[in-house]
Amino acid sequence: MRAILFSAFVLGAAAAAVASRPSTAQPASDRKAAAPAATSSTAAATALATSLSGPARDKALLPLEHEARTQLNYVPMVRAGVPLEELAEPQQAQAFSLLRSGLSESGYATARKIIAHEDILREIEKGQGVANYMRRQPGLYYTAIFGTPSAEGVWAWRFEGHHLSVNATHAGKDGDVVAPLFFGSNPAKVLSGPSAGLRILAAEEDEARALMALFTADQKAKAVIAPETTNDIVTTNKPKAEIAQFDGVAAATLTAPQKAQLRKLIDVYANRFPEAQRKSQLARIEKAGFDKLHFAWAGSLEVGKKHYYRVHGPTMLIEYDNSQNDANHIHSMWRDPEHDFGGDVLRKHLAAVKH
């Protein structure tokens, strides 16, 4: 068995047998894996690619044109790439270094919590008598590299599993664009056991509620676009994030304190990115016009009830839903209509480079 390099668990066995195998997650020592130092995606991907051989290499290294590059999924399933449990410890560390390159320090810490959350969910479902509870495994997060990593070239990578999808495209001197970026949590709030009270994505809910609390009755009526949610984010895992119109309350109509709170909510999501991309994304919002942003809510305003919101503008779409499992199951995503999966940046680079 190979130890997964995160706090307190050892994993093994093959992903194909996940539904029937006995649990291989055992408490280990109190050792906690330190976050890897931030490094370039090219260096991290090259180190991982060089270390791989045989079936693991075949799974992890795919052509840039592979159809899986633009197939985002946030449910437990076998997907393109090599899972952590099929990697030796040094290779797992390299996969996590690649993940770290696409996230801020705090974003990376949240991603590791999402991965570790599978152990909590597995025990919950086991206690509920869910037949296939063994599919909840921290070892079933997959790394895929599309194309050949190089500082000047065009290539992409993804780190993905249940409730986590980090999609990055490297476009030469333009560097990395991380989008789409999905974080989820089930349970949103752990209700019992040693981790009772844990809320991995607390700010995503709390800052949105703080904004709604600042609205007048008329603004709330404008913001709430539907009495019920659709039971998930509206764009789900579609390759293109397309919502036909801007709904809800326009930022242009907000007071200064309300605008400040909207910015605070956006920062919750932008702060998942590495600093350079965080600044770039926020600058693009300002250039396109902050006042063009719209905030919309669906479902109940009561805590603990199904609810959904989105922040929608010309250059970005944030979606959040907490509907499933009796409103204790969060899906949240940052989409970039121009740059998802490389988008315009990738097209411009390819057009400028002779092949």
Backbone torsions as a table, in degrees:
resi	resn	phi	psi	omega
1	MET	NA	149.2	179.9
2	ARG	-114.0	131.7	-177.4
3	ALA	-77.0	132.2	172.4
4	ILE	-79.3	133.3	-172.9
5	LEU	-83.5	66.5	168.2
6	PHE	-143.4	168.2	-168.4
7	SER	-62.3	124.9	158.9
8	ALA	77.7	18.1	177.6
9	PHE	-142.3	148.1	176.1
10	VAL	-120.6	135.4	-174.8
11	LEU	-126.3	157.7	174.8
12	GLY	-165.3	-170.8	178.5
13	ALA	73.0	168.4	-171.8
14	ALA	-88.8	148.4	-179.4
15	ALA	-64.4	-31.6	-176.4
16	ALA	-64.4	-24.0	-178.0
17	ALA	-101.8	16.4	-170.6
18	VAL	-60.5	-32.5	-175.3
19	ALA	-73.2	-20.8	-174.0
20	SER	-120.0	-11.2	-173.9
21	ARG	-74.0	156.1	171.7
22	PRO	-71.0	157.2	-178.4
23	SER	-63.0	135.7	175.2
24	THR	-112.1	6.8	178.7
25	ALA	-88.2	111.0	-178.0
26	GLN	-121.8	142.3	175.8
27	PRO	-58.7	133.1	176.0
28	ALA	-109.0	-149.1	-179.6
29	SER	-78.3	-177.6	177.5
30	ASP	-81.7	6.5	179.5
31	ARG	-58.1	134.1	175.2
32	LYS	-119.4	133.8	-178.4
33	ALA	-70.6	126.5	176.9
34	ALA	-72.7	145.5	178.0
35	ALA	-64.5	134.5	177.5
36	PRO	-66.2	150.2	176.3
37	ALA	-63.7	144.8	178.9
38	ALA	-61.9	133.3	178.4
39	THR	-139.3	170.5	179.6
40	SER	-72.5	151.0	178.5
41	SER	-63.9	-35.1	-179.4
42	THR	-63.0	-45.7	179.2
43	ALA	-64.7	-43.3	-178.0
44	ALA	-67.0	-44.1	-179.1
45	ALA	-67.7	-39.1	178.9
46	THR	-64.0	-42.2	179.4
47	ALA	-62.1	-43.6	179.3
48	LEU	-66.4	-47.5	-177.9
49	ALA	-59.5	-41.3	-178.6
50	THR	-65.1	-31.7	-176.3
51	SER	-79.3	-16.6	-172.9
52	LEU	-87.0	151.9	175.0
53	SER	-151.7	166.0	174.7
54	GLY	60.2	-145.5	-176.6
55	PRO	-58.6	-36.7	-179.9
56	ALA	-61.9	-40.8	178.3
57	ARG	-65.5	-42.1	-179.9
58	ASP	-62.6	-36.1	-179.6
59	LYS	-74.3	-38.8	-171.7
60	ALA	-81.5	-35.7	-173.0
61	LEU	-101.0	113.5	-174.0
62	LEU	-128.2	155.5	178.1
63	PRO	-67.3	152.9	179.7
64	LEU	-59.2	-30.1	-177.1
65	GLU	-82.4	0.6	-176.8
66	HIS	-59.7	136.7	-176.1
67	GLU	-62.5	-24.7	-177.8
68	ALA	-69.2	-18.0	-175.9
69	ARG	-59.2	-33.0	-178.5
70	THR	-109.1	20.7	177.8
71	GLN	-105.5	98.2	-179.0
72	LEU	-89.0	134.0	176.6
73	ASN	-142.1	138.9	179.8
74	TYR	-125.7	18.3	174.8
75	VAL	-103.7	162.3	177.6
76	PRO	-71.8	120.5	-177.1
77	MET	-167.0	162.4	170.5
78	VAL	-76.6	131.0	-175.8
79	ARG	-137.0	173.7	179.1
80	ALA	-61.9	142.3	179.5
81	GLY	114.1	-178.8	179.6
82	VAL	-110.0	130.1	-179.2
83	PRO	-76.2	153.7	179.7
84	LEU	-54.9	-37.3	-174.7
85	GLU	-69.7	-11.5	176.8
86	GLU	-98.6	6.7	179.6
87	LEU	-107.4	146.7	171.2
88	ALA	-71.0	161.7	-176.1
89	GLU	-53.8	-45.7	178.7
90	PRO	-61.4	-34.2	178.8
91	GLN	-72.4	-36.1	174.3
92	GLN	-60.4	-42.8	178.6
93	ALA	-60.9	-37.6	178.4
94	GLN	-68.7	-38.6	177.3
95	ALA	-63.9	-39.4	178.5
96	PHE	-70.3	-31.5	174.7
97	SER	-64.1	-39.0	176.6
98	LEU	-64.4	-44.7	176.9
99	LEU	-58.3	-44.3	-179.3
100	ARG	-60.7	-33.2	-178.7
101	SER	-65.2	-22.7	-177.3
102	GLY	-99.2	4.2	-176.5
103	LEU	-137.4	159.3	170.7
104	SER	-72.3	172.7	177.3
105	GLU	-60.0	-44.4	179.7
106	SER	-71.2	-36.4	176.9
107	GLY	-63.3	-41.0	177.8
108	TYR	-64.2	-42.2	179.3
109	ALA	-61.2	-40.3	178.2
110	THR	-66.6	-40.6	178.4
111	ALA	-60.1	-41.8	179.1
112	ARG	-66.1	-34.9	176.4
113	LYS	-66.2	-38.4	177.8
114	ILE	-62.2	-42.7	178.8
115	ILE	-63.1	-47.6	-179.3
116	ALA	-65.8	-24.8	-179.0
117	HIS	-62.7	-21.0	177.6
118	GLU	-59.1	-33.3	178.9
119	ASP	-66.2	-39.1	177.4
120	ILE	-66.9	-45.1	-179.2
121	LEU	-63.9	-38.3	179.6
122	ARG	-61.3	-43.3	-179.8
123	GLU	-68.6	-35.8	177.0
124	ILE	-63.3	-48.7	-177.8
125	GLU	-68.7	-33.6	175.3
126	LYS	-60.8	-44.3	178.9
127	GLY	-66.4	-26.2	178.7
128	GLN	-85.9	-4.5	-179.7
129	GLY	78.6	22.3	177.5
130	VAL	-68.1	126.4	-171.8
131	ALA	-63.0	-41.7	-174.5
132	ASN	-104.9	38.1	-178.0
133	TYR	-61.8	-20.5	-177.4
134	MET	-72.6	-5.1	176.3
135	ARG	-73.7	-10.7	178.7
136	ARG	-86.4	95.0	-175.4
137	GLN	-138.3	129.5	175.1
138	PRO	-64.0	-15.9	178.0
139	GLY	-80.0	-6.9	-175.2
140	LEU	-101.7	49.7	170.8
141	TYR	-115.4	129.3	-165.5
142	TYR	-108.8	139.7	174.5
143	THR	-112.6	129.3	177.0
144	ALA	-130.2	136.6	176.4
145	ILE	-116.6	122.6	-176.4
146	PHE	-107.1	114.3	-176.2
147	GLY	90.9	-172.4	-177.0
148	THR	-103.7	118.2	-179.2
149	PRO	-60.8	129.7	173.9
150	SER	-161.9	152.5	-176.9
151	ALA	-66.0	-34.8	-175.1
152	GLU	-97.1	-12.8	-174.0
153	GLY	-90.9	-177.2	177.1
154	VAL	-110.5	124.5	178.3
155	TRP	-160.8	176.6	-176.5
156	ALA	-148.9	164.7	174.8
157	TRP	-149.0	159.1	177.1
158	ARG	-143.2	140.5	169.8
159	PHE	-121.2	118.9	-168.8
160	GLU	-150.0	145.2	173.5
161	GLY	-168.9	-162.6	-178.8
162	HIS	-59.9	121.6	174.9
163	HIS	67.5	18.6	176.4
164	LEU	-148.5	122.9	176.0
165	SER	-143.8	109.3	179.9
166	VAL	-113.1	112.5	-175.1
167	ASN	-115.8	118.3	-176.2
168	ALA	-124.9	140.3	175.6
169	THR	-122.8	128.7	177.6
170	HIS	-102.5	119.0	-176.7
171	ALA	-118.6	68.9	175.6
172	GLY	56.2	-131.7	-177.2
173	LYS	-64.8	-18.2	177.4
174	ASP	-74.7	-9.5	176.1
175	GLY	73.3	-153.3	-174.4
176	ASP	-95.1	140.7	169.4
177	VAL	-119.3	119.9	-179.9
178	VAL	-101.2	108.0	178.5
179	ALA	-178.5	135.4	0.1
180	PRO	-73.3	162.1	177.9
181	LEU	-133.9	115.1	-174.6
182	PHE	-116.3	130.2	170.6
183	PHE	-125.4	136.9	176.2
184	GLY	-139.4	169.7	-179.0
185	SER	-155.9	123.5	174.1
186	ASN	-138.9	113.7	1.1
187	PRO	-76.0	151.3	175.0
188	ALA	-64.6	-37.2	174.3
189	LYS	-130.7	122.4	178.4
190	VAL	-72.7	125.2	-171.1
191	LEU	-93.4	-18.7	-177.5
192	SER	-155.3	171.8	177.6
193	GLY	88.5	-174.4	-176.8
194	PRO	-59.3	-26.6	-178.1
195	SER	-102.5	19.2	-178.2
196	ALA	-53.4	133.2	179.7
197	GLY	94.8	-11.8	-178.7
198	LEU	-64.6	128.6	175.8
199	ARG	-130.8	98.8	-177.0
200	ILE	-64.0	-39.3	-176.0
201	LEU	-112.3	46.5	-176.8
202	ALA	-63.5	-44.9	-175.2
203	ALA	-63.6	-32.1	-179.2
204	GLU	-60.5	-36.5	176.4
205	GLU	-83.5	-46.7	-170.4
206	ASP	-65.3	-40.5	-177.9
207	GLU	-71.3	-31.1	175.9
208	ALA	-69.0	-40.8	177.4
209	ARG	-65.5	-35.7	177.6
210	ALA	-63.2	-36.5	176.2
211	LEU	-67.0	-46.3	179.0
212	MET	-59.9	-33.8	-179.5
213	ALA	-67.5	-21.9	178.9
214	LEU	-85.2	-13.2	-176.6
215	PHE	-76.1	148.0	170.3
216	THR	-74.9	171.1	178.3
217	ALA	-59.4	-41.4	179.3
218	ASP	-65.4	-40.0	179.5
219	GLN	-66.6	-40.3	177.3
220	LYS	-61.9	-41.8	179.2
221	ALA	-62.1	-36.0	178.4
222	LYS	-73.0	-37.6	-176.3
223	ALA	-70.2	-38.5	-176.0
224	VAL	-78.0	108.3	-174.4
225	ILE	-94.8	-10.9	179.4
226	ALA	-159.7	143.9	-179.5
227	PRO	-74.1	-18.3	-179.6
228	GLU	-131.7	157.0	176.4
229	THR	-86.2	170.5	174.6
230	THR	-91.5	6.5	178.1
231	ASN	76.0	11.2	174.8
232	ASP	-171.0	173.4	171.3
233	ILE	-63.4	148.2	-171.3
234	VAL	-67.2	-41.6	-176.4
235	THR	-80.9	-7.0	-178.5
236	THR	40.8	-127.0	-177.1
237	ASN	-109.5	28.3	-179.2
238	LYS	-64.0	142.5	-179.7
239	PRO	-59.2	-33.2	177.4
240	LYS	-116.9	131.8	179.8
241	ALA	-86.1	101.5	-175.7
242	GLU	-126.2	113.6	169.4
243	ILE	-120.6	124.2	-165.3
244	ALA	-60.4	-34.0	-173.6
245	GLN	-143.2	164.3	176.6
246	PHE	-89.5	116.9	-177.8
247	ASP	-110.5	162.3	174.4
248	GLY	93.1	-148.6	-175.6
249	VAL	-95.3	129.0	178.3
250	ALA	-78.2	139.2	178.4
251	ALA	-60.1	-28.2	-179.8
252	ALA	-60.9	-23.5	-177.1
253	THR	-95.0	-0.7	-175.1
254	LEU	-84.4	152.9	172.6
255	THR	-75.3	169.3	179.7
256	ALA	-58.9	-46.5	177.9
257	PRO	-63.0	-36.3	179.0
258	GLN	-67.7	-41.2	176.7
259	LYS	-63.2	-39.3	179.1
260	ALA	-62.6	-38.9	179.3
261	GLN	-71.3	-35.9	175.7
262	LEU	-62.8	-42.6	176.5
263	ARG	-61.1	-38.8	179.3
264	LYS	-63.3	-39.7	177.5
265	LEU	-65.4	-45.3	179.1
266	ILE	-60.3	-38.6	179.5
267	ASP	-60.8	-32.3	177.7
268	VAL	-54.9	-40.5	-178.9
269	TYR	-84.1	-43.1	-179.3
270	ALA	-63.3	-30.8	-178.8
271	ASN	-71.0	-5.6	173.3
272	ARG	-73.3	-23.8	-174.4
273	PHE	-82.4	157.3	167.4
274	PRO	-58.2	155.9	-171.0
275	GLU	-56.2	-42.7	-177.9
276	ALA	-62.3	-41.9	-179.8
277	GLN	-74.2	-35.4	176.9
278	ARG	-56.8	-48.3	179.7
279	LYS	-63.0	-41.6	-179.3
280	SER	-63.7	-44.9	-179.1
281	GLN	-63.8	-44.1	-179.5
282	LEU	-67.1	-36.7	177.9
283	ALA	-65.5	-38.2	178.4
284	ARG	-65.5	-36.7	176.5
285	ILE	-61.9	-44.8	-178.9
286	GLU	-66.4	-42.5	-179.0
287	LYS	-63.3	-40.2	179.0
288	ALA	-73.1	-21.7	179.8
289	GLY	113.9	102.1	179.4
290	PHE	-57.6	-36.4	-177.9
291	ASP	-65.5	-13.4	178.4
292	LYS	-82.5	-9.7	177.7
293	LEU	-66.1	149.5	175.4
294	HIS	-129.0	140.2	176.0
295	PHE	-113.4	126.3	-178.9
296	ALA	-129.8	148.1	-178.2
297	TRP	-129.9	147.8	172.9
298	ALA	-137.8	152.0	179.1
299	GLY	89.3	-161.6	-174.4
300	SER	-79.4	151.0	172.0
301	LEU	-91.8	-5.1	-178.6
302	GLU	-80.5	133.3	177.8
303	VAL	-61.0	134.4	179.4
304	GLY	92.4	-1.8	177.5
305	LYS	-108.7	161.0	-178.0
306	LYS	-59.4	132.2	179.4
307	HIS	-153.1	159.8	-176.8
308	TYR	-149.6	149.0	169.7
309	TYR	-149.6	164.8	172.3
310	ARG	-148.4	152.5	171.0
311	VAL	-118.2	119.8	-169.1
312	HIS	-128.4	128.4	177.1
313	GLY	-146.4	-179.4	-177.0
314	PRO	-61.3	-30.0	-174.0
315	THR	-112.6	-2.0	-176.7
316	MET	-157.1	158.1	174.1
317	LEU	-142.4	116.3	172.3
318	ILE	-101.8	129.3	173.7
319	GLU	-126.4	144.0	179.1
320	TYR	-141.4	135.5	175.2
321	ASP	-139.7	136.5	172.7
322	ASN	-134.5	83.2	-175.4
323	SER	-123.1	-41.5	-172.5
324	GLN	-72.3	161.4	179.7
325	ASN	52.8	50.4	178.9
326	ASP	56.4	46.6	177.8
327	ALA	57.3	45.5	175.6
328	ASN	-138.1	47.9	-171.8
329	HIS	-160.0	105.8	-172.7
330	ILE	-99.5	135.9	165.9
331	HIS	-119.4	131.7	177.9
332	SER	-144.3	142.5	-175.9
333	MET	-152.1	142.3	168.9
334	TRP	-102.1	120.9	174.5
335	ARG	-113.4	147.9	179.2
336	ASP	-124.1	101.0	-175.2
337	PRO	-55.3	-29.8	-178.7
338	GLU	-88.5	-31.0	-168.0
339	HIS	-122.2	3.7	176.3
340	ASP	-53.3	133.4	-179.7
341	PHE	54.5	33.1	179.6
342	GLY	96.8	-44.8	173.7
343	GLY	45.3	-127.8	-175.3
344	ASP	-64.2	-36.3	179.7
345	VAL	-61.5	-44.9	179.8
346	LEU	-65.8	-43.4	-179.0
347	ARG	-63.3	-42.1	-180.0
348	LYS	-64.7	-41.0	-179.5
349	HIS	-65.3	-45.5	-179.0
350	LEU	-64.0	-35.1	179.7
351	ALA	-70.1	-28.5	-176.5
352	ALA	-87.8	-15.8	-175.4
353	VAL	-103.9	132.6	176.6
354	LYS	-75.7	136.7	-179.3
355	HIS	-121.4	NA	NA
